[in-house]
Amino acid sequence: MTALLEMRAITKTFPGVKALDKVTLSVRTGEIHALVGENGAGKSTLMKVLSGVYPAGSYEGEIHYDGQLAEFRDIADSEAKGIIIIHQELALVPLLSIAENVFLGNERASNGVIDWNETNRKTVDLLRKVGLRESPTTLVDKLGVGKQQLVEIAKALSKDVRLLILDEPTAALSESDSQALLDLMLELKAQGVTSIIISHKLNEVRRVADTVTVIRDGTTVSTMDARTQAITEDAIVRDMVGRDMAHRYPDRERRAGETLMEVRDWNVWHPEHADRQVITNANLTVRAGEVVGIAGLMGSGRTELAMSLFGRSYGQNISGQVWIDGTQADVSTVDRAIKAGLAYVTEDRKSLGLILEEPIVRNVTLANLPGVSSGGVLNENEETEVSEKYRRAMNIRTPSVFQKVMNLSGGNQQKVVLSKWLFAGPEVLILDEPTRGIDVGAKFEIYGIINDLSAQGKGVLMISSEMPELLGMCDRIYVMNEGELVGELTAAEASQERIMSLIVTE
């Protein structure tokens, strides 16, 4: 197979930072090429160089595409050559139809008048290719995230894509939607479409990738060819983080104390449909120094349970009791839940966990402003000292606490969210998908933080869609299905098979 794309000695420098240092990447025609590395390794920067976001002249090195030197001036320039990028944050307009989104900026028109019959007909053809049966007139905001991802791919196919780049395409998808998307990538490969996939899910990488290139600290570390060698997760991880990770989860001494939090007969109804019960008679306990997991499929009610416990942030007609340290706690509002000793790290850190436009120093103190204030006046020096303390303790990789959070990698953003809640001094920390969208190196650091909290006698309630993560971190695991806790397993009893059997038999 000949190379469709060659990126040679790409170097990209920002003020004070060399983001890419002589990176090389060669992608063969018709293959699926995985690009992996820790958050901040330079993957997205490299793709922005390729797509023209960083135009020719703003970087050193050469791009050869389809046998010719390519100097893309902007995204439109690269798209004209068939290079299409689908970013992790989907670029769809929610209140436009599927057809309008698919051909946005690429309208089927004559003399300035859009031909809607042709637009809808071609959209149906494209949707069929990606496995969607929705009407082309359906509004995008009526679709789930998995189907929106397929609409993005249909949009790419409408532009005669030759090189499709998918940035963390399954990060927000359920297991079934993820598998469907990977199957589609294999189908597109059979049709001659070349793909680059950026992903932290190494099992998915191994399933579909013909070649894997690892980038670490802005340099190319290795390229593995599945045709000539067996590509293992351990080998990928070693090259990503620069060390062996025989133990993916840090060791800790399991020592559970007295019951710290108890939830009794917790019931929650849907916030918009008063006749639909979302959580039914949930009872659970978390002991001091214990990490307790909640396993379940997407839509089982795990996040709804967590949000309803934290200040009734979700649901209506909520009933039941929460006891913390042997006393019935008032968790009826977020402020009261925080005062009672609860903290909640949301699964959606960008929309609900952080103020992206604000610097680290502002985000870290958000949940406990009285802790850096006197007489209602914010002490900015004290705020900076607190933020610096957490920057060092959490190993947040940034030159300054005055860096905007939006400029941090996903792993470092998650550390800022954790810092915010730790500064609030909780007794029980609810973690909802705490490692979603971050790399294996950053995950290991987050796991270490969780272990430190348990060693301090805090209670941790962790929701995760990754069963190996729950099995590797938790002392006990509750299993949830259709809004009910259907089982409880100790660490010794738990296995993926036991968890799934509880889900499908209850």
N, C-alpha and C positions, 0 to 999 in steps of 0.2 A: 504494500500500500504506500502510495506517495503521500507526502506531507501537504495538507491543505493550508496549515498555518505554522509559521515558525517565528517565534519571538526571540531575538538574539541580543543578549547582553543589555537587557532593559534596565536602565537606572533612572529612578525618579526621586527627586529631592524636594522637600518642603523646607521652609525656614527652620534650620536647626535639626532637621530629621531627614535621614536617608531612608525612605520607605521601601525602595527597591534597589538592590545592588547587583547588577549584572545578571538578572534573572533570564533563564532560557526556558522555552516551552515549545515543544514540537507536537502537533496534533495531526494524526493521519486522517485521510479522507475516509469517511464512513464509520469512524470509531466513536465510542463513548469514552471520553477522557476525564478522569476525576482530578480535581485540583483541591488538595487538602492542606491544612495547616492550622495552627492555633489562631484564635482571634488576634488581629493586629499583625499577622505574619506578612501581609501584603497581597493577599488573594484578590480582594476587591479593587485595590489600587491597580493591580496588573490588568484586570478586566476593564477598568476605566481607561487605561492607556490603549487597550485594544479597540475599544468602542469609540474613541475620539472624544470622550468626556475630558480627558487630558490630551489636547491635540498635538499633532506632530510639531516638534520644536520645543515642547515643554518637557521632554524627557530625552535621555540618551539611549542609543541602541537602534535596532532596526526591526520592523515588522515585515515579514514576507507572507503574502496571502495569495494562494492560487498561483504560486510561481513568480509573483511580481512584488516589487517593493511597494508597500502600502504606507501612505502618509495621510491618515484620516484627520480631517479638520474638525469634525463634530459627529454626533450620533447619526444624523441623516446621511452623512458620507459613508459610514460603516454599514448602515442598514441598506444602502443602495447596492452594496456588495454582498448582501445576504447574511450579514452578521447581526443577530438579534439577541438581546439580553433580556431575561425575565428576572427582575430583582425580587428579593425576599418580600419587600413591601410592594404589593401588587399595584400596578399603575392603571387601574380601571376607574371609570367614573360611575359611582354607584347608581345614580338616578338616570343613567342612559341605558338603553336596551343592549342586549348581547350584540346584535348586529351593528349598532352605532359604535360600540366599543371596539369591535373587531376591525372595523374600517375607519376608525378615527384617525384623521390625518392622511388617510389613504382611500378617500371616498370614491365610490363608483359613481361618477358624474359625467354629464355631457353639457357643455356650455354653462357650467356653473350650477346645473340642476342635478340633484342626487337622484339616481335611478333606484328607487327603493325595492322594486321587484327583483332587480339583479342583485342588489345588496343582500336581501333576505335569502334569495336562492343560493348565492355563493356561501353565505353564512351557514345555511343548513348543510351544505357539502363539507364545509370545514369542521363543523360540530360533529358530523358523522365520523370524520377521520380521527377525532380525539375521543370518541365514545360518548358524546352528549346527545340527548334526544330532546332537549329543551327547545321551545319556540324561539326563533331569532328575535322576537319582540319582547321577550321576558326581560324585566329590569334586572340588572346585575345584583342589586342589593337583595334580591329575593333568592340568591344562590348561596350555598355554603362555600366555605373557603376552598374546599377541594375542587368544586366545580368552577370557581373563579380562576383557579390555577389552570384548568383546562381551557377556559376562555382565553387566557393569556397565550397559551400555546397555539390555539386556533388563530389568534391575532398574528402571531409570528409566522404561521404557515401562509397567511394571506399576503405576506410580503416576500414570498418565494425564498424562505430561509434556507441557507446552506450550512451555516454554523450557528447552532442554538446553544446559548449559554444560560444555565439555570443556577441561580444563587440560592442555596438552601431551599430547594423547592418543596421539601416535605416537612419543614420545621413546624408548621402549624396544622398539619394534616393528621387525620386518624390513621390507624394502621391499615385499614382497608383502602382508604383514599391514597395512601402512600404507595401501596402495592400496585394499585391501578395506574398511578403516574409512572412508576418504574416500568411497568409493562408497556405503557405507551412509548416510553423512551426507546425500548427495544424494538417496538414496531416501527418507529421513525427511523431507527438505524437500518432496519431492513429495507426501508424506502430510500435509503441513501443520504439521510440527514446526519451530519456530523454534530456531536454534542460535547459540551464541556459542562460537567456538574460540579458545583462547589457544595460540599456537605460535611457535616460533623458526624453523621450516622454511618459509621464505618461498615456495618453489616450491609447497608444499602449500596455503598461504594463497591464492596466486593461482589455484590450480586450483578451489577450492570456494567462495571468499568472494564474496558480492554486494557487501559493504561492508567496508572496513578502517578501523578507528580506531587511531591511534597515540598512545600515552601516553609522555611523557618527564618524568622527575623529578616525578612526581605531578600533572602537568597534561595536559590534552588538547591535542595538537599539531595533529592534522589528522584529517579523515574523508574517505575516498576512496570514490566510488560507481562500481562497475564498469559501471553502466548508462549513465553519462554520460562516463566517461573511462577511458583505458587505465591500469591499475594495474601499475606496473613494480617490480621488486625494488629497483632503484636509488632510486626515489622513496621507498619504504618505509624503506630503510636510512638515507637522508638525514634523514628526519624522526625516526627512532629515535635516532640518535646525534648529530644536530645538525650534521652535516658530510657532505660528499660522500665517498664511499669508492670512487673510481674503481679503486683498487687494493685488492681485498679482502684480499690477502696482502702483508705488508710486504716490501720489497726487501731482499736481502742478497747479499753476495758469496759465491759458491759456491767453496769452496776446501777440498777433501778432502785429508787428510794420510795418514799411515801407518795400516795396519789396527789398529784399537783393540780390536775384539771379533770373534772368529770362532767360529761354532758348527759343529761337525763331526758328521755322521751321528747326529743327535738323534732318538731314538725314544721314544715315550711310549704307554703302554697306559692304558685307562680305569680310574679309581680303584675302580670297583665291578665291572666286567666284565672280568676278566683276559684274556679271549680277544679283546677288541676293541681294535685298535690305533688310536690317535687321531692321533698324529704319526708320519710315516714318513720316515726318512732326510732330515731337514731340514739343509740346509747354507746358511749365510748369513754375510755379513761386514758390519761397520759400521766406517767409517774415522773418524779424528779430524776433527771439524768438519763431519761429514756428517749429514744427516737422511735416514734410510732408512724407506720406508713398507712396510707389508704390507697389500695389498688382498685382498678375498675376500668372498664372501657370508656371511650369518649361518650359523653352524654349520660353517664351513670349517676351524676349528681354530686361528684366530689367537690368541684369548685363552688357549686351552689351551697353545699353544706358549709364550706370554709367561709364564704362571704356572709352567709346568714349569721354565723357565730360572731363574726367580727363587726359588731355594731349594726347588725341587721342590714348590711349593705346590699343584700339581695332578698327578694321575696316579700310576702305579706302574710297576715294572719299567723305569725310565727308564735309557737308555743313551746314550752319546755324550760329546762333550767340548766344553767352553767354554774358549776362550783369551782372556785379556785382557792387553793390553800385551806380547804375545809369550810369556806364561807360562800354563800350564794352570791354570785357576782352579777352586777348590773351591766349588761352588754347591749343595752337598747340603742345606743348611739356609738359612733366610732370613737368619740372622745371618751365616753364612759368605758368602752372596751379597752382602750389604751390604759386608762387609769386603773382598771381592774387587773392589768398585767398581761393583756393579749397583744400580739402583733401579727400582722398578716402580710407576707411577701407575695404579691399577686403574680399570676402567670404572665400577665401582660405588662412587663416593666416599662415599656416605652410610652404606653398610653395612660396607665393607671399608677405606675410606681415611681415615675420620675418626672421632673419638669426639664425637658431636654434642652431648652434654650437657656437654662440657668446653669451656673457653674457648680462644681462639686460642693463647694463650701455652703451654698444655699440649700442643696438637696439633703445633705447629711443631717442637718439640724431641723428639718421640716416637721418631724413628728414630735419634737420636744423643744419648741422654741423657748419655753420658760427656763430650760436648762442653760440657755445662753443669754438670758435677759435679766434685767433688774428694774423693778418698778414699771414694767411694761416697755422698757427701752432695750432694744437689741444691742448687745455688746459685740461689736464686729471683731475685735481682737480675740475675744474668748471663742467666738464662732470659728475663727480661723484656726485657733489652737486645737479645738475639738476635731475639726476636719483633718488637720495634719496628723493628729493621733490615729485616726481611723485609716488614713491613707497609708501610714506606715504599718499599722497592725494588720490590715487586710491586703497589703501588697498591691494597692491600686496603682497600676502602671500609668503614670502621668507626670509631666514635669512640674505641675502646679495644681493646687486645689482650686485655682481660679479658672481652670480649663472647663469649657462647656461640656456637659455630660453627653451631648449629642456627638461629640468628637471621640468618645471612648469606644473601645471594642465591647462586644456583648458581655464578655466575662467581667470586664471592669465595671460596666454599668450595673451588673448584678451585685458586685461587691459594694457599690455605692448604695443600692437599695438595702442591702443587709446592714450596712453601717448606719443608715437612717433609723432602722428599727432597733438595732442594738443600743443606740444612744438613748432610745426611749425607755430602756431598762425593763424589758418584758420578762415575765415568768414563763410564759408559753409562747413559742414562735411557730406560727402556721406557715409552712413553706409550700407554695403551689407551683409545681414544675420548676424547682429552683435552678436546674441546670439546662433548661430548654434553650437551644440555639447557641450553646457555648462549647468550646473545644475540650478535648480530654484533659489537657493540662490545667485549664481553668476549673474544670469539674473537680479535679483532685484537690485543688485549693479550697473550693466551696465545701467539699466533704470534710476537709480538715477543720474548717470553721464550725461546721455542724457538730463535729466531735468535741471541739473545744467548748461549745455551749453545753453539751451534755455533761462534760467533765465538771462544769461549773454548777451543775445541779439544775439547769434549765430543762424544760420539757420541749420537745420538738415534735410537731405533727406534720408529716411530709406527704404530699400528694405527688405522685409521679406516674407517667405513662410508660416508663421504662422499668419493666419488672426486674432486670438484673440490678438496677440501682436500688430498688426497694429491698431486694434480697441481700445486697451487699452492705446496706447501711442501717437497716431497721432491726430493733429488738422484737417488735411485734408488728403484724400487718393485719389491718381490717380489710375485708373485701366488700366492695360496694357494687350493687346492681339495681338499676331502675329506682334509685332513690332510697334503697334500704341497705343497711349493713347486714350482709348475708353470711358472714363468717369472720372468725378471728384465728390467726395462726401465730405461733411463736416462731422465732428465727429458726429453731431446730426443725419445726414442722413444715415451714414454708418452702415451696418450690413453684416454678412457673406452672407445672401441671396441676398442683393442688389449687393454686389460685384460679386458673381457668376452669377447673372442674366446679368450683364453687359458683363461678359466674354463670356457667351454662346449665347447671342443674337446679339452681334456685329460682 
